[in-house]
Amino acid sequence: MGKFIISETETNCKQTGKTIKKGESCFYHPGLGHFHPESVVYRDKKISGGSRMGNFRKK
């Protein structure tokens, strides 16, 4: 089950590869990693508010 968080460290998005800077909002899912606000996963979760993780494609 994932959740929206404020990143405590600089990390990379698992889908887009973009850098998520410290203090930036992101979606985190244990076991899958962090997702940048421009990723499809982040946008889908923001719209649906759901906790289910389907398959996602890494660019």
DOZANU-416815 format. One record per residue: residue in one letter; x, y, z of N, C-alpha, C, O, CB in turn. Coordinates in steps of 0.001 Angstrom, whole numbers, plus 500000, padded with zeros to 6 digits. Glycine has a CB too. Example, Ala and Ser with C-alpha at 12.3 -4.5 7.8 and 13.67 -1.06 7.14 Angstrom:
% residues 2
a513190494310507800512300495500507800513200496700507800514236496681508465511308495527509046s512850497750507080513670498940507140512900500030507870513409501138508039514084499402505725
END
This chain:
% residues 59
m500846498823500000500000500000500000500888501236500000501737501397500877499039500001501218g500694502095499030501525503277498904500880504516499498499717504516499901501845503520497467k501692505583499537501177506848500056501975508005499482503102507836499014501226506871501597f501363509194499529502038510411499109502886510901500267502421510978501404501022511500498653i504142511235499966505069511689500997505868512885500485505832513216499300506017510543501425i506575513512501391507580514515501048508926513805501156509271513282502215507501515802501997s509671513787500082510933513061500041511930513615501059512146514825501140511529513123498639e512527512723501826513526513118502828514936513103502271515854513662502872513450512203504034t515111512462501120516416512401500463516212512578498963515089512480498470517146511053500773e517287512836498246517198512898496791517191511475496261518024510659496655518378513724496178t516264511176495379516130509828494825515649509918493389515376511012492894515156508971495672n515545508788492717515079508763491326513734508063491226513441507131491975516108508065490421c512922508532490280511621507932490020511826506564489366512643506423488457510751508856489118k511094505577489826511220504225489280510577504090487908510862503130487191510599503225490229q509727505019487529509075504938486225509721505848485192510010505408484079507616505282486358t509951507105485540510476508068484568511984508248484636512600508689483666509819509393484771g512586507908485781514024508113485958514378509530486374515552509835486587514746507775484689k513366510415486497513620511800486897514029511866488359513643511022489168512378512671486656t514814512879488683515270513075490052514151513675490893513503514640490488516517513977490088i513935513094492061513002513634493044513871514274494111514616513590494812512034512517493648k513769515586494228514622516324495152514102516239496583512916516006496816514726517779494722k515005516432497529514638516469498941513587517558499154513769518690498706515890516721499838g512490517223499834511424518173500110510326518206499054509330518911499220512001519527500250e510497517451497971509502517423496897508467516329497170508797515276497716510186517192495522s507230516583496790506158515603496944506381514454495971506800514669494834504771516256496713c506100513236496415506196512064495550505253510987496072504715511102497173507659511535495480f505057509942495275504268508800495710505246507685496023506101507361495199503216508361494623y505133507090497211506042506015497619505248504737497834504220504733498512506818506399498909h505741503651497245505134502337497444506227501385497920507192501150497193504452501811496124p506096500828499135507106499905499646507338498744498670506393498119498188506684499365501022g508575498484498402508924497400497497509037497845496041509700497181495245507907496307497608l508403498955495686508476499457494317509266500745494220509929500980493210507090499673493768g509215501580495233510011502792495251509214504072495141508014504114495412510984502746494164h509922505122494732509371506474494658508960506804493228509573506339492266510392507505495171f507891507629493103507385508022491797507248509537491731506634510152492603506034507342491508h507819510131490697507839511577490447506426512077490124505622511327489571508813511920489284p506113513341490465504794513896490150504423513857488660503240513925488325504734515310490627e505392513750487777505092513667486343504885512232485865504606512014484686506211514306485545s505014511257486750504835509860486354503354509505486262502508510141486890505541508927487347v503059508490485477501690508011485313501172507455486642500015507677486999501617506928484202v502012506747487362501610506172488656501171507277489613500110507172490229502771505355489280y501967508328489747501639509446490643500307510073490248499431510271491090502757510513490617r500157510387488943498926511027488471497705510142488683496652510629489093499051511382486998d497836508837488407496708507915488611496316507839490078495129507816490405497059506514488094k497293507799490952497008507725492387496392509021492892495528508995493768498286507414493171k496825510147492352496284511442492755494805511534492370493990512063493125497088512597492106i494473511018491198493089511058490716492209510060491467491131510412491946493040510768489210s492674508816491567491837507759492146491897507698493663490919507325494311492244506430491587g493042508063494234493207507943495676493274506497496130493261506219497329492080508644496385g493345505576495182493363504149495482494708503665495970495717504362495863492967503370494275s494706502468496503495941501903497031496457500749496179497547500242496443495728501434498451r495706500318495163496124499197494333497208499614493357497114500665492723494935498621493579m498230498793493238499300499060492278499167498057491149499345496856491352500716498976492948g498857498549489964498833497681488791500233497604488203501209498018488828497817498194487735n500312497083487026501599497041486335501928498432485828501044499148485357501581496016485166f503175498814485919503595500094485364504786499864484463505588498955484679503938501110486482r504884500703483450505991500576482505507053501591482812506770502781482951505509500739481068k508280501124482919509425502025483126509860502533481774510045501751480842510610501307483863k510028503845481656510459504438480379511925504197480160512475504618479143510166505942480338
END
